[in-house]
Amino acid sequence: MTETIKRPLVAIAFHSGYGHTAVLAEGVKRGAEKAGAEVAHIPVDAITDEDWQRLDAADAIIFGSPTYMGGASSAFHAFAEATSGRYLTSVWADKIAAGFTNSASKSGDKLYTLNFMAALAAQHHMIWVGLGLPPGWNALTASEDDLNRLGFWIGAGASTPQDGGTDTVNASDIATAEHLGARVARQADIQIAGRNSLAHR
Ligand SMILES: Cc1cc2nc3c(=O)[nH]c(=O)nc-3n(C[C@H](O)[C@H](O)[C@H](O)COP(=O)(O)O)c2cc1C
């Protein structure tokens, strides 16, 4: 008899002050859905009780924030601090985690934001999944249109002109965000299948 294995639930917990990071969150969502996951799309500055339940039920949580003043936004930090009750009870232990950020400058100190997300995940005993792409745009033969054009490993990093609208979010950054969503959905799938397999040993 073939067993039906549940689709992974991937939650995207993100903040976007002016809409640019939200465009990337949509990319992450598309990638995860294309890879077969159910997605809970959660803007953390308007989080509801139902959203918290979805986060607790999720197999994976992908964190997203703009980089403001060299770190995650205050709204994302407020969300992170509000998870402290869950930290105390290890409710999120062994969920898969990943992160993405966006800022105006090509570097813009985005790595601090991704590192903060990885530390947040570690404090919850989550399992951090990196971007899983080689760095793009770093050779004479390379192009700005490469996936992972800004060369991050720990998560997805995007750069959007500070004076541009949401329609100026870079296409390869959006594709990189889609890749992250698909990768996390796949890893969640593998984790669920592995747990099922161990249960039958
Ligand atoms: C308060 C504030 C601080 C910022 N700090 C940085 C920064 O440290 N590095 C950077 O490259 N861009 C910085 N930016 C630019 C934003 O990261 C950029 O405009 C981003 O696209 C905003 O994303 P959002 O529309 O999702 O809020 C800052 C913007 C604001 C409003």
The ligand as a Gaussian input file, in Angstrom:
#p B3LYP/6-31G(d) Opt

LIG

0 1
 C       16.094000      53.213000       8.275000
 C       16.797000      52.660000       7.070000
 C       18.064000      52.152000       7.210000
 C       18.720000      51.596000       6.101000
 N       19.951000      51.042000       6.270000
 C       20.570000      50.474000       5.218000
 C       21.817000      49.807000       5.390000
 O       22.354000      49.661000       6.481000
 N       22.433000      49.318000       4.274000
 C       21.894000      49.457000       3.026000
 O       22.512000      49.036000       2.061000
 N       20.672000      50.008000       2.843000
 C       19.997000      50.506000       3.915000
 N       18.748000      51.041000       3.750000
 C       18.065000      50.921000       2.464000
 C       17.049000      49.773000       2.489000
 O       17.641000      48.562000       2.950000
 C       16.442000      49.537000       1.107000
 O       15.801000      50.718000       0.682000
 C       15.506000      48.355000       1.056000
 O       15.153000      48.118000      -0.305000
 C       14.230000      48.614000       1.852000
 O       13.446000      47.447000       1.835000
 P       11.897000      47.495000       2.149000
 O       11.236000      48.286000       1.035000
 O       11.451000      46.089000       2.151000
 O       11.741000      48.174000       3.479000
 C       18.089000      51.611000       4.835000
 C       16.807000      52.160000       4.716000
 C       16.172000      52.669000       5.806000
 C       14.760000      53.215000       5.654000

